[in-house]
Amino acid sequence: MCAFLDALFFLYVYLNLLTSSFFLSECSSPFSFCNLRRRFYLNGIHKPGDVVLGGLFEVHYTSLFPELTFTSEPNQLSCQGFDPPGFRHAMTMAFAVDEINRNSNMLPNVTLGYSLYDNCATLVIGFSAALSMATGREEHFLLQENCSGTPPVVGIVGDSFSTFSIATSDVIGLFKLPIVSYFATCSCLSDRQRFPSFFRTIPSDAFQVRAMIHILKHFGWTWTGLLVSDDDYGLHVARSFQSDLTHFGGGCLAYTEILPWGDNPAELRRIVEVIKKSTAHVVIVFAHQIHMIQIMEEVVRQNVTGLQWIASEAWTSATVLQTPRLMPYLGGTLGIAIRRGEIPGLRDFLLQIHFLLNSCQVTKFWEHTFQCKFAPPPAGWVEAGGALCTGQEDLENVETEFMDISNLRPEYNVYKAVYALAYALHDMLQCEPGRGPFSGHSCGNLQRLEPWQLMHYLEKVNFTTSFGDQVSFDENGDALPIYDIMNWLWLPDGKTKVQSVGVVKRSASKGEELTLDEDKIYWNFEPKQPPRSVCSESCPPGTRIARRKGQPVCCFDCVPCSEGMFSNETEDFWSSPQRDHCVPKKTEFLSYHEPLGICLTTASLLGTFICAVVLGIFIYHRNTPMVRANNSELSFLILLSLKLCFLCSLLFIGRPQLWTCQLRHAAFGISFVLCVSCILVKTMVVLAVFKASKPGGGATLKWFGAVQQRGTVLALTLIQAAICTVWIVSASPAPHKNTQYHNDKIVYECVVGSTVGFAVLLGYIGLLATLSFLLAFLARNLPDNFNEAKLITFSMLIFCAVWVAFVPAYINSPGKYADAVEVFAILASSFGLLVSLFGPKCYIILLRPERNTKKAIMGRGNTKT
């Protein structure tokens, strides 16, 4: 279809180029006037103004188009089948222009005019009218004109058909002339690359599709049928509906059928057979009124009842379908309708239309409405009893669809389109010279107005109608979408009422939302409840879904569940032994209430208590040589750090939480570095004292004073603190529910976040411990009766052995046992350091006080004693 249209466009442009060659052949000199050899005679209503807006409307619904020739005699169009609603759309634009001209705050000192054309529901006519508005219809023009001045029209309101709008915008877009459609919904028109100047006040089909899906989700209809028309409107909808239904709705299409154009009984009969045999009880129709008339004739013939019809905006308000013959089938229909609005003063304006009787279109409307003819009447009209029109007939006393303004929907979009152009023009004329948005900060003006300048302001327009609706355009030229949800009510007296039961809209703040008043909805079923439309019912407890091969995902069988099966949405649960309901999974972590947790907690508290006792002993005997030897301050600091090591093991017990996961490794790492760095400094002091005792070595001690010792310990500890900070900030440890170890259990654990961070923390501790061990090993045989280096060597040997064994044990321990291994390593190494470093000293202080003398420690006393 699109390829055919493209070919038609290029053919048309080519013919116009040929016509241009005739223009030039008629010019006698480069400065003469060129005359049009041919022009289209289009039905239109015109009003002059400083600025003119164009409009394209379906005032007639068929036409007889003459053969395209280049003869000097012009051919006259023949449009037939007067359409009162289409004429009301055109008059709504005239009213909006008139209302703007009467508003002193809107476009002051500027008068708007209009040129409204009838497209006769024919592509070539609508396309020709659009070109005429874009290029002008003057009889002659000067060849050397500089083309300056206001263009024929600065913007066009229309067209009503998507296909017509595609054709028009493909060419008019080259002129950058703004087109604001009030009825073209094809989502393809949102392509800004192809249609840079197209805007619309009606939502695109993309939103209409999502609005339908919102309704389906609301009522749980996951199995539906889709009927679409064989044109751009229907085929684009079919593609987007199938993809969006899977993506947003989680439903499936039972079938997708394309409704043919024209009379095709065999195809219609086949489509209704498909509907009849399908298990889907909901049928969505994106098609035109004529398609629904044809398909419903076949539905009535085959007596297909029990269906819930969902109507697109194209036929939601079609009164031709709301008949006693069709309502047994179409009663309860839910439909998407263009937003209804109120336009105060429109009725009074329509009653004054006789002032425009000099227009051909108004004359035709008058003759159609009052069934009369203006003089001179056609031959035989009076003889056959036909009445002559006087122009004084009263519209209020005649029943006509034209005056029905109770349900203004397309008209409201026309009204908004005119105001959007007017607001854009108003904003452009308010521009201050030197502060404009164009080249050199210039502004647009009426004397040299370019359509692309108006388009710039139209993209930024934002206003609120008197009905309270916000109007603005997104980056694709689409307005903020809003639809009314309509319901076809079949009254007891046989009459039909189409009532609004909700709204679906998108707002800048809340996104897309559906509001439905279910109490007002009429359902054409017994009982008066919404129908069920699913391919397969939900599986009962104790069974699971088994997909049917080659069928949509909505169609499945229910088979007994495997042992312990659970759904992805309830992974914290496990099936009961009967497999008919879910029970919470058992949780597992290193708890204070289990024997392993109790033992580790007791050991941790015992170690803390022993550290406190030893610290008390050392404080009490702080003036004895055993305590004062080799910097008693470092000994106190080692005891304090060991106390912290014992306590930090408690962070590994209990349900993991974010703060415990973050703190446990940081506290453990910093505590052990503080302890090992003190031991390292002690070892270095031992070596320094021995070296100072030799001739010429006295200068060494100045580098190992109390201040230097404290500074070294602080610096080494701050490095570990920095490592922990970077680790927590970049990839923080966090609690995790692990279901990989056991299907029926949830293992709570702390994931380290960054394995590199954990490895660096352990590696730094190992580096300091190894260095302390090596230095202490070198100093183990120094001539001292109580050489502390021996104790340090033994303690570091135990420490390194514990942590070397820890790594493989930790890696191979699952769940809570990994935490238990780490706690055991902390306790074992802490007890090893405590016993190795302070056990012999406490033994001498408490049980052998005679050895707690300076002479005994220095080796000058009785060695046996």
Stockholm file with secondary structure:
# STOCKHOLM 1.0

chainA/1-865         MCAFLDALFFLYVYLNLLTSSFFLSECSSPFSFCNLRRRFYLNGIHKPGDVVLGGLFEVHYTSLFPELTFTSEPNQLSCQGFDPPGFRHAMTMAFAVDEINRNSNMLPNVTLGYSLYDNCATLVIGFSAALSMATGREEHFLLQENCSGTPPVVGIVGDSFSTFSIATSDVIGLFKLPIVSYFATCSCLSDRQRFPSFFRTIPSDAFQVRAMIHILKHFGWTWTGLLVSDDDYGLHVARSFQSDLTHFGGGCLAYTEILPWGDNPAELRRIVEVIKKSTAHVVIVFAHQIHMIQIMEEVVRQNVTGLQWIASEAWTSATVLQTPRLMPYLGGTLGIAIRRGEIPGLRDFLLQIHFLLNSCQVTKFWEHTFQCKFAPPPAGWVEAGGALCTGQEDLENVETEFMDISNLRPEYNVYKAVYALAYALHDMLQCEPGRGPFSGHSCGNLQRLEPWQLMHYLEKVNFTTSFGDQVSFDENGDALPIYDIMNWLWLPDGKTKVQSVGVVKRSASKGEELTLDEDKIYWNFEPKQPPRSVCSESCPPGTRIARRKGQPVCCFDCVPCSEGMFSNETEDFWSSPQRDHCVPKKTEFLSYHEPLGICLTTASLLGTFICAVVLGIFIYHRNTPMVRANNSELSFLILLSLKLCFLCSLLFIGRPQLWTCQLRHAAFGISFVLCVSCILVKTMVVLAVFKASKPGGGATLKWFGAVQQRGTVLALTLIQAAICTVWIVSASPAPHKNTQYHNDKIVYECVVGSTVGFAVLLGYIGLLATLSFLLAFLARNLPDNFNEAKLITFSMLIFCAVWVAFVPAYINSPGKYADAVEVFAILASSFGLLVSLFGPKCYIILLRPERNTKKAIMGRGNTKT
#=GR chainA/1-865 SS CHHHHHHHHHHHHHHHHHHHHHHHHTCSSTTSEEECSCCCBCCEEEECCSEEEEEEECSEEEEECCCCCCCSSCCBCEEEEECHHHHHHHHHHHHHHHHHHHCTTSSTTCCEEEEEEECTTCHHHHHHHHHHHHHCCCSEEETTCCCCSCCSCSEEECCSSHHHHHHHHHHHGGGTCCEEESSCCCGGGGCTTTCTTEEESSCCHHHHHHHHHHHHHHHTCCEEEEEEESSHHHHHHHHHHHHHIIIIICCEEEEEEEECSSCCHHHHHHHHHHHHHCSCCEEEEECCHHHHHHHHHHHHHHTCCSCEEEECTTTTTCGGGCSTTTHHHHTTCEEEEECCCCCTTHHHHHHTGGGGTTSHHHHHHHHHHHTEECSSCCTTTTTTTCEECCSCCCGGGSCCGGGCCTTCSHHHHHHHHHHHHHHHHHHHHTCCTTSCSSGGGCCCCSTTCCHHHHHHHHTTCEEECTTSCEEEBCTTSBBCCEEEEEEEEECTTSCEEEEEEEEEEEETTTEEEEEECGGGCCCSSSSSSCCCCCSSCCCCTTEEEEECTTSCTTCEEEEECCTTCCCGGGTTEEECTTSSSEEECEEECCCTTSHHHHHHHHHHHHHHHHHHHHHHHHHHTTTSHHHHTTCHHHHHHHHHHHHHHHHHGGGGSSSCCHHHHHHHHHHHHHHHHHHHHHHHHHHHHHHHHHHHTSTTCGGGGGGGSHHHHHHHHHHHHHHHHHHHHHHHHHSCCEEEEECSSCTTEEEEEEECSCHHHHHHHHHHHHHHHHHHHHHHHHTTTSSCTTCHHHHHHHHHHHHHHHHHHHHHHHHTCCTHHHHHHHHHHHHHHHHHHHHHHHHHHHHHHHHCGGGCSHHHHHTCSCSCC
#=GC SS_cons         CHHHHHHHHHHHHHHHHHHHHHHHHTCSSTTSEEECSCCCBCCEEEECCSEEEEEEECSEEEEECCCCCCCSSCCBCEEEEECHHHHHHHHHHHHHHHHHHHCTTSSTTCCEEEEEEECTTCHHHHHHHHHHHHHCCCSEEETTCCCCSCCSCSEEECCSSHHHHHHHHHHHGGGTCCEEESSCCCGGGGCTTTCTTEEESSCCHHHHHHHHHHHHHHHTCCEEEEEEESSHHHHHHHHHHHHHIIIIICCEEEEEEEECSSCCHHHHHHHHHHHHHCSCCEEEEECCHHHHHHHHHHHHHHTCCSCEEEECTTTTTCGGGCSTTTHHHHTTCEEEEECCCCCTTHHHHHHTGGGGTTSHHHHHHHHHHHTEECSSCCTTTTTTTCEECCSCCCGGGSCCGGGCCTTCSHHHHHHHHHHHHHHHHHHHHTCCTTSCSSGGGCCCCSTTCCHHHHHHHHTTCEEECTTSCEEEBCTTSBBCCEEEEEEEEECTTSCEEEEEEEEEEEETTTEEEEEECGGGCCCSSSSSSCCCCCSSCCCCTTEEEEECTTSCTTCEEEEECCTTCCCGGGTTEEECTTSSSEEECEEECCCTTSHHHHHHHHHHHHHHHHHHHHHHHHHHTTTSHHHHTTCHHHHHHHHHHHHHHHHHGGGGSSSCCHHHHHHHHHHHHHHHHHHHHHHHHHHHHHHHHHHHTSTTCGGGGGGGSHHHHHHHHHHHHHHHHHHHHHHHHHSCCEEEEECSSCTTEEEEEEECSCHHHHHHHHHHHHHHHHHHHHHHHHTTTSSCTTCHHHHHHHHHHHHHHHHHHHHHHHHTCCTHHHHHHHHHHHHHHHHHHHHHHHHHHHHHHHHCGGGCSHHHHHTCSCSCC
//
